[in-house]
């Protein structure tokens, strides 16, 4: 006896809608397209995604797990560590260690290089949980990561040169946004692709293929609380944004503010101030990763003088001013620098 459902006039394919392309399958497809791929980078990306799923579970229940609030220590930046900062750092370090594809990690939460397997080729620079001051107020936060191939010979100890590479040398970069949905967005230099976590499956599923950062927009993101600490050109730029009736959006989570630029167009600015002459954001594991994503999707990332990706790092935790997002908007913002530098 045929299953009555099979006789139903409804198109069968509507009975079982496709799940879509999972991250694992997408990574494998891209690996198969590359003649030089060994599968190591694919596994590394899977390790990061696994840690992201674990963090997602903990972030969404942090108030119930006694992992919100301060940890009672400061990181190398002198910033108060939140408990979830420490938890995220442990999760990513453990995932990368157990995944066996990473020779070293530079983390916002660790003063020095974390040495893992010297027989591996890949170095990871990571901000395990960016925007963590937002955790306790239930605002989106994110993970930012950058992946490099080591320069020193495999088998030996990882050297500083392996870590202090220009952003142009990244082989992959991305972010995980723990927001109204959890997304993993990454690039390996062949476009930017976004995956949304399907919690009931525990799978990241392709939701934003070939992401493009709109070249224009109406949103500017800057902490206007620093207005009187900004250089004059920044103050004039902000005044002009208001005069044009642009929309101010700033939630204090770089990943969320940047992701909005990727989706709607916009510019994110974290200028230097007298107090912070090199700005606040860290080059290795915040600026470079998002700059790679921005450029791969048609956007721009600069420190006001040069491409972020061209900056030669000299210290693990060095900072940089950051102007990031829609190409025309970033160009327009930094044109104020040139105007003022000529006048001055
Ligand atoms: P401020 C979070 O601490 C962070 O690193 C970014 O995520 C965010 O955009 C920025 O700093 C916020 O800094 O000084 O505006 O609070």
Boltz pocket constraint, residues with backbone or C-beta under 6 A from the ligand:
constraints:
  - pocket:
      binder: B
      contacts: [[A, 130], [A, 131], [A, 132], [A, 133], [A, 223], [A, 252], [A, 253], [A, 254], [A, 255], [A, 257], [A, 280], [A, 281]]
      max_distance: 6.0
